[in-house]
């Protein structure tokens, strides 16, 4: 029994070592964002942070292209889960450019003042990729982001 009492602190200390150096989910872009207007469909304004377009994500494979999108709504929206009211939605997308498929991997819902009312992150093993309808706003979004990523990659060479 004494041996167990002596080993328990060591086991608990070892757990801390396992998490050392880990980071949480990808944060919403801050002041370093370069938001570019992407359009204004259906009562909202859509912006894309061109600085966030990359193959890097804290939890994802480098085979995907990642991007942050910001949707600003003209009227309050109600989150189905938290029931909170928001006007700004930040969404992180993972795009498989060769297939043209996209998965939403994170969402942050905020008030116009920037107060976060809800944040949802999808673990990598639960990402659901889907192809947007051909010749749709979503399909154009995927094409444009993939082109920007290709241009960035080419300019690094």
HELIX and SHEET records of a PDB file:
HELIX    1   1 UNK A    2  UNK A   19  1                                  18    
HELIX    2   2 UNK A   50  UNK A   52  5                                   3    
HELIX    3   3 UNK A  124  UNK A  126  5                                   3    
HELIX    4   4 UNK A  137  UNK A  156  1                                  20    
SHEET    1   A 6 UNK A  35  UNK A  39  0                                        
SHEET    2   A 6 UNK A  44  UNK A  49 -1                                        
SHEET    3   A 6 UNK A  65  UNK A  78 -1                                        
SHEET    4   A 6 UNK A  85  UNK A  96 -1                                        
SHEET    5   A 6 UNK A 101  UNK A 110 -1                                        
SHEET    6   A 6 UNK A 116  UNK A 121 -1                                        
SHEET    1   B 6 UNK A  35  UNK A  39  0                                        
SHEET    2   B 6 UNK A  44  UNK A  49 -1                                        
SHEET    3   B 6 UNK A  65  UNK A  78 -1                                        
SHEET    4   B 6 UNK A  85  UNK A  96 -1                                        
SHEET    5   B 6 UNK A 101  UNK A 110 -1                                        
SHEET    6   B 6 UNK A 130  UNK A 131 -1                                        
END                                                                             
